[in-house]
Amino acid sequence: MSRSRKLADLLDANGDVKSANLDNVPSSTNASALTSGTLPIARIADDAVTADKLANSINTEIAANTAKTGITTSQANAITANTAKTGITTSQANAITANTAKVTNATHTGDVTGATALTIAAGAVDIAMMSATGTASSTTYLRGDNAWSTVSSGATGGGTDQVFVENSQTITTDYTIPSGKSASCTGPITMNSGVDITLSAGSRWVIL
């Protein structure tokens, strides 16, 4: 304000100060009348600054901030839980919803390979990964019912004895003893009607 002004020039008939007679005072109390200086933070209403009013570089950093750094845990959780997809465009929301194939998944390597349809590599499933019952060892084999079993020696007995070779006493199905092989049974042996036992060249069958 110029010192040459008189006090009477600054007051209207009611004794109020005339803003038009003051230097650097906008003609309106509306924020749009500001042409220079700064506006106190307290004068900006909550939730009043839109994305369009932010610098493009800020919007770009927000979009790229997949790690959600620089915000609180509750804010990060709110972003993760944003199932309504608020704050993004309709096309972006549709793209997220339609991405059932998850084509942006990382490419897998190692025992499982692929980025969309996954493939288990040959030889990748070892014994530790199998759900078979029993114990795998050098003396067991995996049966068709997914159970590890001990290979039978053909002889049995009490405890761990393998002394007695047991056989049935009735033959119900045709059988051919291979060439050069010998077979034995402990009788009595009964053969059902129509059943044949064939001895190949050089084979032998003994009933004890």
Long-range contacts (C-beta under 8 A, 24 or more apart in sequence): 171-195, 171-197, 174-198, 176-200, 177-203, 177-204, 177-205, 178-203, 179-203, 182-206, 184-208
